[in-house]
């Protein structure tokens, strides 16, 4: 199934609308949400035994190197597979919507000794460079989990799982996230993955939209 065929289905077009609206909302509303809702909200300061094992150190470069290499690899090798790309981006959007709710429900204060990540892309969404309360749950672990879940090649999937573990450890080492944030992220991402996969009714045999997805 090519892009023209995928976007000729109702589910494909609605997925594209969902992606466009979500990205627009993230760009326009998230800075306000962080500044006016999350920042002034009193959070919980946790005593994390696992984080206490590490003296904080800045691992921003390897974290983003692993993350962006994994994402770029997935996009490059699946560019001609629109269902895979749409599924991945819908999962990413769904995860960010879920994070918007969970960081409000369970607002956490930054871990003691946190060294802020220097992310050249996502930092554009924050109201100020020192914002550090977008904690529960980890967006970086969730993002790389998206490409793990859509990966079909065994070797690439294994390497991306390894990359996920390394990113999790480095985030803890840098005291960017609590252990809770890192453990919940893969679970939350998998739940969103199941919902998106069900929406598309993806065929297990060929990866295309299911045959009963009729075009209008």
PyMOL commands that set and color helices and strands:
alter all, ss='L'
color gray80, all
select helices_A, chain A and resi 3-6+10-38+51-53+60-78+82-105+122-125+139-150+154-173+179-200
alter helices_A, ss='H'
color red, helices_A
deselect
rebuild
show_as cartoon
